[in-house]
């Protein structure tokens, strides 16, 4: 969908898209910093409040409130594992221990028909919940622009 909205012939790896507007090769650190800094200067068009409601052995309840809603917006919300290491056994990185940050473990999209709601994520088995966080962002459906974002730790 980004390729269509951004009028591009390709989607590739590593590709970075900042706020649904700027697309470029993800390894271009100077361009990433430039677009991130520009985006941080712009006031959000909406506001999200997130709270962890409750959790048990099987699920985590997340409560959300969006300041405004329209037919043209959706709420994307993800459960992230903050730090992960993996031992690579084959391929170009064989024998290396790779470190990853903000690994998406579960991702959901909600049509914003109401300002308030709750969503449930499966609780990761055998993991310390303090190593996880929730990130949510409101995105325009027609042009994929990000208009608000919020993150909280568990």
C-alpha angles and dihedrals in degrees: 000000000000090000090056096044093045091044092237129148094216149044114200147166126281094028125150125199117190116208091334091290113079120052124184144135105304095222091063097103097179093053091045091053092047095052094041092051091048091049093050090058092060118087114237116255091219140018132233127199117196130189134170105239103188142315139202136177093297111030148025119219116213121191119205137188123189117197094221136006136198136179087254097061137078133186116232114195130181140188107222131195104216100212130015132170125201132188110222115216102179143022131036092328096046113152094017128120107223124202120211132187130204097010111187108234098173132009130191136179122208128190107231102237092140133030093230132046148129135239133192129223126192110255110242110247117243094357131124107245090214086072090064137073139184122234124187133180135180113227132188109239098213101051102014092235115158110231102175140007139186137177135191135181122236 
